[in-house]
Amino acid sequence: MAVYDLEEQEKLDDLKAWWNQYGNLVSGVVLAVALGVLGVQGWRWWQGKQAEEASVMFNAVAAAAKANDVPKAKEASAQLAERFAGTGYAPRAALIVSKLMFDSGDAPGATAQLQFVLERSSEDELKQIARVRLAEIQFDAKQYDDALRTLDAKRDEPFAAVYEDLRGDILAAAGRANEARTAYQTALTKLDSKSPYYSFVQAKLDAIGGPLAAADPPAIPAVKPSIAPAAPAPAPAPPAPAK
């Protein structure tokens, strides 16, 4: 029994020595992990609260838009952008308000809303929608070069047909018919041939002359070999004088 007590005492002494050496480090690690867990949980709670409050304001924008109340929708969207610009609700509200403002004749205001989406949204899909609408506003203002530059941005494949169709409209209005035909043809390659949209684009292509024909290769004229006259045979050398 005494031997057992001695062994236990030695183990306790070793544990105390180890704790004296590494106790502070272990306590620090445990504390850091605990703070990390609390921090993550706190961040999630804060994000959830932000999203919940932002959703209430977004619903106010949607209700105002449904009632065609432009001032109220604009005000709610402005508050949403100011307080919750980092949420996904703010750029969506800006897209809604931009259409309301454009339909009411406020193109500069609609442009500002779309610029907010392009600058602050973290979602590529929303940015690509905003570019299409911005290009439409520029097209309506006959700012053809600006509209084409807006459409030059990188886009995903699902947006390719819409971008090229709008590009064709802009080029046709600018008097660049052949380029417009190319854009419409590109749009058609991205569409289902059975869809109404395909027929719509095809009608626009036909209206400006139809598909561009493949260019025929330039004819290479046949070159006749020039036959130079044979050189005359050299005259025979005179006979050597007799000695």
Phi and psi in degrees as a GROMACS rama.xvg file:
@    title "Ramachandran Plot"
@    xaxis  label "Phi"
@    yaxis  label "Psi"
@TYPE xy
-65.7875  -38.0023  ALA-2
-63.8563  -41.0957  VAL-3
-63.4053  -45.1444  TYR-4
-60.8697  -37.2856  ASP-5
-66.1965  -41.6181  LEU-6
-64.9515  -40.9026  GLU-7
-64.0621  -39.8596  GLU-8
-64.3988  -39.2649  GLN-9
-64.8458  -39.5944  GLU-10
-63.7525  -41.2267  LYS-11
-64.5665  -40.3099  LEU-12
-64.213  -40.6615  ASP-13
-64.091  -40.4026  ASP-14
-65.6777  -41.362  LEU-15
-63.0082  -41.0206  LYS-16
-64.4301  -41.9355  ALA-17
-65.0155  -40.702  TRP-18
-67.4277  -38.5488  TRP-19
-61.2441  -31.5607  ASN-20
-84.5565  -40.8755  GLN-21
-117.173  2.83248  TYR-22
-60.0198  -44.9071  GLY-23
-62.6066  -39.5001  ASN-24
-64.699  -45.1213  LEU-25
-62.9962  -43.157  VAL-26
-61.5471  -39.7656  SER-27
-64.6655  -41.0941  GLY-28
-65.0857  -46.1306  VAL-29
-60.1151  -42.4745  VAL-30
-64.5112  -41.5778  LEU-31
-63.7096  -42.3407  ALA-32
-63.8528  -42.8917  VAL-33
-63.305  -43.2312  ALA-34
-64.9813  -36.9083  LEU-35
-62.9831  -44.491  GLY-36
-62.6188  -44.9428  VAL-37
-63.5596  -37.8127  LEU-38
-64.3852  -44.6774  GLY-39
-62.6849  -45.2011  VAL-40
-63.5297  -39.9042  GLN-41
-64.8403  -40.84  GLY-42
-64.2667  -42.2437  TRP-43
-63.8932  -40.973  ARG-44
-63.1219  -43.3727  TRP-45
-65.1009  -42.0021  TRP-46
-63.3611  -42.1425  GLN-47
-62.2097  -40.1365  GLY-48
-66.7323  -41.4182  LYS-49
-61.3251  -45.69  GLN-50
-64.2715  -38.7461  ALA-51
-64.265  -45.2172  GLU-52
-67.5522  -38.4384  GLU-53
-65.5921  -36.979  ALA-54
-64.1496  -35.6246  SER-55
-62.9268  -43.8378  VAL-56
-69.9258  -35.2189  MET-57
-64.4902  -39.5788  PHE-58
-62.0041  -33.5201  ASN-59
-66.7649  -39.1899  ALA-60
-63.5442  -45.9093  VAL-61
-62.7895  -40.3586  ALA-62
-65.9992  -41.0056  ALA-63
-65.8849  -38.2068  ALA-64
-65.2384  -40.6166  ALA-65
-62.8066  -34.2106  LYS-66
-86.6091  1.20882  ALA-67
57.8185  34.9257  ASN-68
-94.6622  89.4812  ASP-69
-63.2112  -48.8176  VAL-70
-57.8663  -43.096  PRO-71
-67.3126  -41.3788  LYS-72
-64.9864  -40.7895  ALA-73
-63.3971  -42.8696  LYS-74
-65.0122  -45.5306  GLU-75
-64.2032  -38.5529  ALA-76
-66.6784  -37.268  SER-77
-65.001  -41.6151  ALA-78
-66.1091  -38.8263  GLN-79
-63.8673  -41.9369  LEU-80
-67.4619  -34.5826  ALA-81
-73.7431  -39.6541  GLU-82
-96.8165  -30.3997  ARG-83
-134.546  44.6852  PHE-84
-63.064  -25.0255  ALA-85
-81.5489  -5.94522  GLY-86
-88.845  166.103  THR-87
-75.9555  -10.7221  GLY-88
-74.7071  -34.9318  TYR-89
-61.7551  -51.0814  ALA-90
-66.1166  -31.6527  PRO-91
-66.3945  -39.9637  ARG-92
-64.7736  -38.1873  ALA-93
-63.4725  -37.2858  ALA-94
-63.7821  -41.2475  LEU-95
-64.0028  -47.4151  ILE-96
-68.0814  -33.2178  VAL-97
-61.5895  -40.0979  SER-98
-67.1563  -42.9865  LYS-99
-59.0113  -44.2341  LEU-100
-68.8297  -39.1449  MET-101
-66.1229  -43.7346  PHE-102
-63.4916  -26.6529  ASP-103
-88.1358  1.09268  SER-104
96.7187  5.64456  GLY-105
-100.299  76.3141  ASP-106
-65.5948  -41.7108  ALA-107
-60.7246  -40.668  PRO-108
-64.4475  -40.5859  GLY-109
-64.1728  -39.4653  ALA-110
-62.3821  -41.3232  THR-111
-62.4811  -39.5268  ALA-112
-63.2114  -41.9492  GLN-113
-69.5315  -35.3177  LEU-114
-63.7225  -35.6668  GLN-115
-60.4264  -43.5076  PHE-116
-61.9291  -45.1102  VAL-117
-65.5254  -33.1841  LEU-118
-88.2287  -31.3152  GLU-119
-112.887  -19.1668  ARG-120
-75.5705  143.979  SER-121
-100.197  4.19055  SER-122
-106.528  119.981  GLU-123
-62.0618  -35.6478  ASP-124
-61.2813  -43.5943  GLU-125
-65.5683  -38.3801  LEU-126
-64.2135  -39.4159  LYS-127
-69.0648  -35.5922  GLN-128
-64.8795  -42.9411  ILE-129
-62.6768  -37.332  ALA-130
-65.9219  -40.7272  ARG-131
-60.1893  -46.2347  VAL-132
-67.8409  -37.2804  ARG-133
-65.4036  -41.7881  LEU-134
-63.2995  -35.773  ALA-135
-64.6117  -40.5345  GLU-136
-64.2507  -44.6584  ILE-137
-64.614  -37.88  GLN-138
-62.16  -44.4381  PHE-139
-61.5784  -32.7186  ASP-140
-86.583  6.84021  ALA-141
62.5511  25.9105  LYS-142
-91.2984  69.6012  GLN-143
-63.3086  -43.591  TYR-144
-64.5968  -41.74  ASP-145
-63.2215  -41.241  ASP-146
-63.9134  -41.0812  ALA-147
-66.048  -38.0196  LEU-148
-65.352  -37.5618  ARG-149
-61.4951  -38.0405  THR-150
-79.1508  -9.56899  LEU-151
-74.7878  -10.9803  ASP-152
-64.2949  154.618  ALA-153
-63.128  136.731  LYS-154
-138.053  160.28  ARG-155
-80.8045  160.977  ASP-156
-57.3006  -39.8549  GLU-157
-59.8446  -21.4997  PRO-158
-95.633  -4.89896  PHE-159
-60.8028  -45.1572  ALA-160
-63.9603  -42.5498  ALA-161
-63.7961  -43.5573  VAL-162
-61.8925  -46.9855  TYR-163
-70.2489  -35.1094  GLU-164
-61.6707  -47.8306  ASP-165
-65.5982  -37.768  LEU-166
-59.1387  -42.1216  ARG-167
-60.8856  -42.0302  GLY-168
-59.7341  -44.4988  ASP-169
-66.0094  -45.7809  ILE-170
-65.0583  -38.9747  LEU-171
-63.4383  -42.3691  ALA-172
-66.2945  -29.4635  ALA-173
-83.0939  1.08821  ALA-174
82.0266  15.5165  GLY-175
-103.989  70.6243  ARG-176
-61.4427  -45.0067  ALA-177
-63.9887  -39.5335  ASN-178
-67.191  -35.9087  GLU-179
-64.4248  -41.9036  ALA-180
-61.2873  -40.3394  ARG-181
-62.6261  -41.9058  THR-182
-64.7889  -43.4884  ALA-183
-63.343  -41.3006  TYR-184
-61.953  -40.536  GLN-185
-62.8125  -41.7046  THR-186
-61.5054  -39.6939  ALA-187
-64.1812  -33.1397  LEU-188
-68.488  -17.7185  THR-189
-95.765  -2.06935  LYS-190
-112.53  156.195  LEU-191
-73.4503  124.976  ASP-192
-63.6762  -14.9143  SER-193
-95.3264  -2.36182  LYS-194
-83.8233  150.198  SER-195
-59.5723  -33.0337  PRO-196
-63.5159  -38.3561  TYR-197
-59.7727  -45.9792  TYR-198
-63.3739  -36.5512  SER-199
-63.7973  -47.0267  PHE-200
-67.461  -39.2157  VAL-201
-61.2935  -39.3241  GLN-202
-63.3575  -39.6138  ALA-203
-67.9529  -37.841  LYS-204
-64.6171  -44.3618  LEU-205
-63.4947  -33.6726  ASP-206
-67.2489  -23.1952  ALA-207
-109.981  20.0433  ILE-208
119.243  -3.11339  GLY-209
78.9417  -176.817  GLY-210
-61.7233  147.781  PRO-211
-70.5881  132.541  LEU-212
-77.1945  147.878  ALA-213
-64.7545  134.606  ALA-214
-67.7412  132.333  ALA-215
-72.091  142.697  ASP-216
-65.7664  139.438  PRO-217
-60.9526  138.406  PRO-218
-71.3502  138.046  ALA-219
-101.684  112.536  ILE-220
-63.2294  141.946  PRO-221
-73.1616  133.374  ALA-222
-103.87  117.03  VAL-223
-77.9795  132.023  LYS-224
-67.4137  132.682  PRO-225
-82.045  124.317  SER-226
-100.601  107.14  ILE-227
-76.5382  142.139  ALA-228
-61.4595  144.058  PRO-229
-64.3128  139.518  ALA-230
-67.9436  138.432  ALA-231
-62.2135  146.604  PRO-232
-64.8554  139.614  ALA-233
-62.8105  144.543  PRO-234
-66.6072  143.689  ALA-235
-65.1462  144.505  PRO-236
-66.5657  141.972  ALA-237
-62.0703  148.165  PRO-238
-65.3033  146.422  PRO-239
-67.0677  140.101  ALA-240
-63.0754  142.625  PRO-241
-72.2583  141.836  ALA-242
